[in-house]
């Protein structure tokens, strides 16, 4: 009799838990919709977090990581889905890892995920992002290959957004590739390639005279050339 009573109690507790779990899931699904209606990003994150606890899934974790990324919480995004490159990663998962690692100034790790994205869907804008990071980490051969791809496939009307000024601005993507090629050429050999790098900066500015990054890069190279000429005279 005692065993029957315990079994019934256990069965009832499981039933109550299942009911409570279903009620909570329904509550947070309603809460999620309300937060979406209000545009409350933190509320959406909170709802997805609770739903992931109640009913864990890869898709929910990917969505939660994306919401963290969109809110500028890069470390939280990576803590949700990890930083490892997995063959089972969704496109969203891979993109979140790439962008979060780049934002946290981890270009070598970010590049692993950017390369996956590029293999799946190659395009000039992505090629530029990869080449830019490859120059940063001294993968000059890899950067050259992406720049060649970019200059071959870029269209004249394509733009890219830059953030080195207080106010983000758009510049010609073709000009951006030429500017990056100039930096690459200069990095390959600063002694012999200064004039070639300057020419590429001028080519970039001829396409887009308002391209700030090309302008300040040209100024830096011109200053170095003037310093070199002065040293040679002495």
C-alpha positions as CSV (number, residue, x, y, z in Angstrom):
1,X,0.0,0.0,0.0
2,X,2.9,2.3,0.9
3,X,4.5,1.7,-2.5
4,X,1.2,2.4,-4.3
5,X,0.8,5.7,-2.4
6,X,4.4,6.8,-3.3
7,X,3.9,5.8,-7.0
8,X,0.7,7.9,-7.1
9,X,2.4,10.8,-5.4
10,X,5.2,10.6,-7.9
11,X,2.8,10.4,-10.9
12,X,0.9,13.4,-9.6
13,X,4.1,15.5,-9.1
14,X,5.2,14.6,-12.7
15,X,1.8,15.6,-14.0
16,X,1.9,18.9,-12.0
17,X,5.4,19.6,-13.2
18,X,4.4,19.0,-16.9
19,X,1.4,21.2,-16.5
20,X,3.5,24.0,-14.8
21,X,6.2,23.7,-17.6
22,X,3.5,24.0,-20.3
23,X,2.0,27.0,-18.5
24,X,5.4,28.7,-18.2
25,X,6.2,28.0,-21.9
26,X,2.8,29.6,-22.9
27,X,3.5,32.5,-20.6
28,X,6.9,33.3,-22.1
29,X,5.7,32.8,-25.6
30,X,3.1,35.4,-25.0
31,X,5.7,37.6,-23.2
32,X,8.0,37.2,-26.3
33,X,5.3,38.4,-28.7
34,X,4.5,41.4,-26.4
35,X,8.2,42.4,-26.3
36,X,8.4,42.1,-30.1
37,X,5.4,44.3,-30.5
38,X,7.0,46.9,-28.2
39,X,10.4,46.6,-29.8
40,X,12.0,45.8,-26.4
41,X,15.2,44.0,-27.3
42,X,16.2,43.2,-23.7
43,X,12.7,41.8,-23.1
44,X,13.0,39.6,-26.2
45,X,16.4,38.3,-25.0
46,X,14.9,37.5,-21.6
47,X,11.9,35.7,-23.1
48,X,14.2,33.6,-25.4
49,X,16.4,32.8,-22.4
50,X,13.5,31.4,-20.4
51,X,12.1,29.5,-23.4
52,X,15.5,28.0,-24.0
53,X,15.6,26.8,-20.4
54,X,12.1,25.3,-20.6
55,X,12.6,23.8,-24.1
56,X,16.2,23.9,-25.2
57,X,16.9,23.8,-29.0
58,X,19.8,24.7,-31.3
59,X,17.5,27.1,-33.3
60,X,16.5,28.9,-30.1
61,X,20.2,29.3,-29.0
62,X,21.1,30.6,-32.4
63,X,18.3,33.2,-32.2
64,X,19.3,34.2,-28.7
65,X,22.9,34.6,-29.7
66,X,21.8,36.7,-32.7
67,X,19.7,38.9,-30.4
68,X,22.7,39.4,-28.1
69,X,24.9,40.3,-31.1
70,X,22.3,42.8,-32.3
71,X,22.3,44.4,-28.8
72,X,26.1,44.7,-28.8
73,X,26.5,41.9,-26.2
74,X,29.2,40.1,-28.1
75,X,30.6,38.0,-25.2
76,X,27.1,36.9,-24.2
77,X,26.5,35.9,-27.8
78,X,29.6,33.7,-27.9
79,X,28.9,32.3,-24.4
80,X,25.5,31.1,-25.8
81,X,26.8,29.2,-28.8
82,X,30.6,28.9,-28.3
83,X,33.4,30.0,-30.6
84,X,34.3,26.6,-32.2
85,X,33.8,26.0,-35.9
86,X,31.4,23.1,-36.3
87,X,30.2,21.4,-39.5
88,X,26.6,21.5,-38.1
89,X,26.6,25.3,-37.6
90,X,23.8,27.1,-39.3
91,X,24.5,30.2,-41.4
92,X,23.1,32.4,-38.6
93,X,25.3,30.6,-36.0
94,X,28.4,31.1,-38.2
95,X,27.6,34.7,-38.9
96,X,27.2,35.5,-35.2
97,X,30.5,33.9,-34.3
98,X,32.3,35.8,-37.1
99,X,30.8,39.2,-36.2
100,X,31.1,38.8,-32.5
101,X,34.8,37.7,-32.7
102,X,35.6,40.5,-35.1
103,X,33.9,43.1,-32.7
104,X,35.9,41.7,-29.8
105,X,39.1,42.2,-31.9
106,X,39.9,38.5,-32.4
107,X,40.5,38.6,-36.1
108,X,42.3,35.2,-36.4
109,X,39.4,33.4,-34.8
110,X,36.8,35.5,-36.7
111,X,38.5,34.6,-40.0
112,X,37.8,30.9,-39.5
113,X,34.0,31.6,-39.6
114,X,34.2,34.3,-42.3
115,X,35.9,31.8,-44.6
116,X,33.0,29.4,-44.0
117,X,30.5,32.1,-44.9
118,X,32.6,33.0,-48.0
119,X,32.7,29.3,-49.2
120,X,28.9,29.1,-48.9
121,X,28.1,32.5,-50.5
122,X,31.1,34.3,-52.0
123,X,30.6,38.0,-52.7
124,X,32.8,41.2,-53.0
125,X,31.6,42.7,-49.7
126,X,32.5,39.6,-47.7
127,X,35.8,39.3,-49.6
128,X,36.7,42.8,-48.5
129,X,36.0,42.1,-44.9
130,X,38.1,39.0,-45.0
131,X,41.0,40.7,-46.8
132,X,41.0,43.6,-44.4
133,X,41.4,41.2,-41.4
134,X,44.0,39.1,-43.3
135,X,46.1,42.2,-43.8
136,X,45.8,42.9,-40.0
137,X,47.1,39.4,-39.1
138,X,49.8,39.4,-41.8
139,X,48.2,36.8,-44.0
140,X,49.2,38.7,-47.1
141,X,48.9,35.9,-49.5
142,X,45.3,35.2,-48.4
143,X,44.5,38.9,-48.6
144,X,45.9,39.3,-52.1
145,X,43.7,36.4,-53.3
146,X,40.6,38.0,-51.8
147,X,41.5,41.4,-53.3
148,X,41.9,39.8,-56.7
149,X,38.5,38.2,-56.4
150,X,37.0,41.5,-55.2
151,X,38.4,43.6,-58.0
152,X,37.3,41.0,-60.5
153,X,33.7,40.8,-59.3
154,X,32.9,44.2,-57.8
155,X,30.4,46.4,-59.6
156,X,30.8,50.1,-59.9
157,X,27.7,50.9,-57.9
158,X,28.6,48.7,-54.9
159,X,29.2,50.5,-51.6
160,X,30.8,49.6,-48.3
161,X,30.3,51.3,-44.9
162,X,33.3,52.6,-42.9
163,X,33.4,53.5,-39.3
164,X,36.8,55.2,-38.7
165,X,35.1,58.6,-38.4
166,X,32.6,59.7,-35.8
167,X,29.8,59.5,-38.4
168,X,29.8,56.2,-40.4
169,X,29.9,56.8,-44.2
170,X,29.6,54.8,-47.4
171,X,32.4,54.6,-50.0
172,X,32.8,52.9,-53.3
173,X,33.7,49.2,-52.7
174,X,35.9,49.2,-55.8
175,X,37.8,52.2,-54.3
176,X,38.0,50.3,-51.0
177,X,39.7,47.3,-52.7
178,X,42.2,49.6,-54.3
179,X,43.0,51.3,-51.0
180,X,43.4,47.9,-49.3
181,X,45.6,46.7,-52.1
182,X,47.7,49.8,-51.6
183,X,48.1,49.0,-47.9
184,X,48.9,45.4,-48.8
185,X,51.6,46.4,-51.3
186,X,53.2,48.8,-48.8
187,X,53.2,46.1,-46.1
188,X,54.9,43.6,-48.4
189,X,57.9,45.9,-48.8
190,X,57.9,49.4,-47.3
191,X,61.2,50.3,-48.9
192,X,60.5,49.5,-52.5
193,X,56.7,49.7,-52.8
194,X,55.9,53.2,-51.4
195,X,55.2,54.8,-54.8
196,X,53.1,51.8,-56.0
197,X,51.1,52.1,-52.8
198,X,50.6,55.8,-53.3
199,X,49.4,55.2,-56.9
200,X,46.8,52.8,-55.6
201,X,45.5,55.3,-53.1
202,X,45.3,58.0,-55.8
203,X,43.4,55.5,-58.0
204,X,41.0,54.9,-55.1
205,X,40.4,58.6,-54.6
206,X,39.9,59.1,-58.3
207,X,36.9,56.8,-58.1
208,X,35.7,58.2,-54.8
209,X,37.2,61.6,-53.9
210,X,35.3,61.6,-50.6
211,X,36.7,58.3,-49.4
212,X,38.2,59.3,-46.1
213,X,40.2,56.2,-45.3
214,X,42.0,56.4,-48.7
215,X,42.7,60.1,-48.1
216,X,44.3,59.6,-44.6
217,X,46.2,56.6,-45.9
218,X,47.6,58.6,-48.8
219,X,48.6,61.4,-46.4
220,X,50.4,59.0,-44.2
221,X,52.3,57.5,-47.1
222,X,53.1,61.0,-48.5
223,X,54.5,62.0,-45.0
224,X,56.6,58.8,-45.0
225,X,57.9,59.6,-48.5
226,X,58.8,63.1,-47.6
227,X,60.6,61.9,-44.5
228,X,62.5,59.3,-46.6
229,X,63.5,62.0,-49.2
230,X,64.7,64.3,-46.5
231,X,66.8,61.5,-45.0
232,X,68.3,60.7,-48.4
233,X,69.3,64.4,-48.9
234,X,71.2,64.4,-45.6
